[in-house]
Amino acid sequence: MSKVLYLYTTLGCHLCEQALAIVHPLIAEEGMVLELVEISEKEALVERYGIRIPVIRLADQEEELGWPFDAEAARRYLSLG
């Protein structure tokens, strides 16, 4: 079963687009599944992530990686490197 990586995002977030460009090749290498989580759909997500997005989180972990991050930091978080 593939690992799932959540990317907390919202429409029109240019930093989120940058984060997607960073993580997309990494998840492709490992056969991970990426799920975009639109924070504007739930008030609790807006409260938690509204000023922190983009944020990535592996489905089975509590620890998150918030912006800013680069490919190296994302790789370490994903335990790929």
C-alpha positions as CSV (number, residue, x, y, z in Angstrom):
1,M,0.0,0.0,0.0
2,S,1.3,3.4,-1.0
3,K,2.1,6.1,1.6
4,V,-0.2,9.1,1.5
5,L,1.2,12.7,1.7
6,Y,-1.2,15.5,2.4
7,L,-0.6,19.0,1.1
8,Y,-2.6,21.6,2.9
9,T,-3.4,24.3,0.5
10,T,-6.0,26.8,-0.8
11,L,-7.0,28.2,-4.1
12,G,-4.8,30.9,-5.4
13,C,-1.9,30.2,-3.0
14,H,1.3,30.7,-5.0
15,L,3.5,29.3,-2.3
16,C,1.3,26.2,-2.4
17,E,2.1,25.9,-6.1
18,Q,5.8,26.1,-5.3
19,A,5.4,23.4,-2.6
20,L,3.6,21.2,-5.1
21,A,6.4,21.6,-7.6
22,I,8.9,20.6,-4.9
23,V,7.1,17.5,-3.6
24,H,5.6,16.2,-6.8
25,P,8.9,14.7,-8.1
26,L,9.7,13.2,-4.7
27,I,6.4,11.4,-4.3
28,A,6.7,10.2,-7.9
29,E,10.1,8.6,-7.1
30,E,8.6,6.6,-4.2
31,G,5.2,5.8,-5.6
32,M,3.5,7.9,-2.9
33,V,-0.1,9.2,-3.2
34,L,-0.5,13.0,-2.9
35,E,-3.8,14.3,-1.6
36,L,-4.5,18.1,-1.7
37,V,-6.4,19.3,1.3
38,E,-8.4,22.5,0.6
39,I,-8.3,24.2,4.0
40,S,-11.1,26.7,3.1
41,E,-13.7,23.9,3.2
42,K,-13.4,23.5,7.0
43,E,-13.2,26.2,9.6
44,A,-10.9,24.1,11.8
45,L,-8.4,23.7,9.0
46,V,-8.5,27.5,8.3
47,E,-7.8,28.1,12.0
48,R,-4.9,25.6,12.1
49,Y,-3.3,26.2,8.7
50,G,-4.6,29.6,7.5
51,I,-1.3,31.5,8.0
52,R,1.0,28.5,7.8
53,I,0.2,27.0,4.3
54,P,1.6,25.2,2.5
55,V,2.1,22.4,5.0
56,I,2.8,18.7,4.2
57,R,2.1,15.8,6.4
58,L,2.4,12.0,6.0
59,A,-0.8,10.2,6.7
60,D,0.7,8.1,9.5
61,Q,2.6,11.0,11.3
62,E,1.7,13.8,13.6
63,E,4.7,15.8,12.6
64,E,4.2,18.3,9.8
65,L,6.6,20.2,7.6
66,G,5.5,23.8,7.1
67,W,6.6,26.4,4.6
68,P,9.3,27.5,3.9
69,F,10.9,24.2,2.8
70,D,13.1,23.1,-0.1
71,A,13.5,19.8,-1.8
72,E,16.2,18.7,0.6
73,A,14.0,19.4,3.7
74,A,11.0,17.7,2.1
75,R,13.1,14.7,1.2
76,R,14.3,14.5,4.8
77,Y,10.8,14.8,6.0
78,L,9.7,12.0,3.7
79,S,12.7,9.9,4.7
80,L,13.7,9.5,1.1
81,G,17.3,10.6,1.5
